[in-house]
Amino acid sequence: MTGSPRVSPRKELVRRRRRRSHSCWGHLIAAPLWPKYGVNLGTLLRTCDAVGACLAVPRRDWVPAALDRGNTLRRPSCVHWLNNPRNWLLAERAAGARIVAVELADESIRIGDLPAARGRTVALLGHESLGIPDEVLDLVDTAVEIPMIGSGVSLNVAVAGSLVLYKLAGML
Ligand SMILES: C[S@@+](CC[C@H](N)C(=O)[O-])C[C@H]1O[C@@H](n2cnc3c(N)ncnc32)[C@H](O)[C@@H]1O
């Protein structure tokens, strides 16, 4: 580092970013399939934009408004609307996508050991209170957790999802 760091001017940051929203590369998909709080969807949408991922959400009445509220992006990001999240997951799996459960589980690997995604990868995120249902965990290829040493039981889902998305994108 040469000299003290300075906040980059907004104009300069904008210049360095993509000129258009990315089209659906279909490489990395964040999938909060059982959302409870809209604010987490807005946060995840911003992370998806930052790492070039898509967001897959269930088609529920309140979700579009929640995404609009949380969307501070200059251009809309790639959102997949799912009528039946479980069927979508099964179809992704059948088509060869790797399903990565972001979850605290005995079998989870640590985020530090998670390799960057090579092919189409779905990062599955759990319900804010209930986590990922057991019957869905049976379908995943791997589970990953972010180690914690504090007194909290778990992280906020958007924080956990964002960390894993950065790792899968190979940007951390
Ligand atoms: C608030 S947590 C779920 C609540 C949790 N089952 C409990 O008993 O408090 C919501 C979701 O965030 C993700 N999550 C939170 N902390 C995590 C961690 N340390 N490692 C991996 N995923 C985490 C998981 O997807 C989880 O299903």
The ligand as a Tripos MOL2 file, in Angstrom:
@<TRIPOS>MOLECULE
LIG
   27    29     1     0     0
SMALL
NO_CHARGES

@<TRIPOS>ATOM
      1 C1        -30.8200  -17.8820   11.0980 C.3       1 LIG1
      2 S1        -30.3030  -19.3200   10.3100 S.3       1 LIG1
      3 C2        -31.4140  -20.6410   10.7590 C.3       1 LIG1
      4 C3        -31.7560  -20.7390   12.1960 C.3       1 LIG1
      5 C4        -31.1360  -21.8890   12.9210 C.3       1 LIG1
      6 N1        -31.6030  -23.1720   12.4480 N.3       1 LIG1
      7 C5        -31.3720  -21.7500   14.3910 C.2       1 LIG1
      8 O1        -31.6250  -22.7510   15.0290 O.co2     1 LIG1
      9 O2        -31.2740  -20.6260   14.8960 O.co2     1 LIG1
     10 C6        -30.8960  -19.0930    8.6780 C.3       1 LIG1
     11 C7        -30.0380  -19.6750    7.6060 C.3       1 LIG1
     12 O3        -28.8040  -18.9530    7.5330 O.3       1 LIG1
     13 C8        -27.7670  -19.7970    7.1050 C.3       1 LIG1
     14 N2        -26.7390  -19.7910    8.1480 N.ar      1 LIG1
     15 C9        -26.7550  -19.0490    9.2650 C.ar      1 LIG1
     16 N3        -25.6080  -19.1950    9.9440 N.ar      1 LIG1
     17 C10       -24.8430  -20.0460    9.2330 C.ar      1 LIG1
     18 C11       -23.5280  -20.5570    9.4010 C.ar      1 LIG1
     19 N4        -22.7820  -20.2260   10.4410 N.pl3     1 LIG1
     20 N5        -23.0500  -21.4010    8.4600 N.ar      1 LIG1
     21 C12       -23.8010  -21.7390    7.3830 C.ar      1 LIG1
     22 N6        -25.0520  -21.2580    7.1670 N.ar      1 LIG1
     23 C13       -25.5640  -20.4250    8.0840 C.ar      1 LIG1
     24 C14       -28.4120  -21.1480    6.8410 C.3       1 LIG1
     25 O4        -28.7900  -21.2270    5.4840 O.3       1 LIG1
     26 C15       -29.6070  -21.1160    7.7380 C.3       1 LIG1
     27 O5        -30.5940  -22.0220    7.3400 O.3       1 LIG1
@<TRIPOS>BOND
     1     1     2 1
     2     2     3 1
     3     2    10 1
     4     3     4 1
     5     4     5 1
     6     5     6 1
     7     5     7 1
     8     7     8 2
     9     7     9 1
    10    10    11 1
    11    11    12 1
    12    11    26 1
    13    12    13 1
    14    13    14 1
    15    13    24 1
    16    14    15 ar
    17    14    23 ar
    18    15    16 ar
    19    16    17 ar
    20    17    18 ar
    21    17    23 ar
    22    18    19 1
    23    18    20 ar
    24    20    21 ar
    25    21    22 ar
    26    22    23 ar
    27    24    25 1
    28    24    26 1
    29    26    27 1
@<TRIPOS>SUBSTRUCTURE
     1 LIG1         1 GROUP 0 **** ****
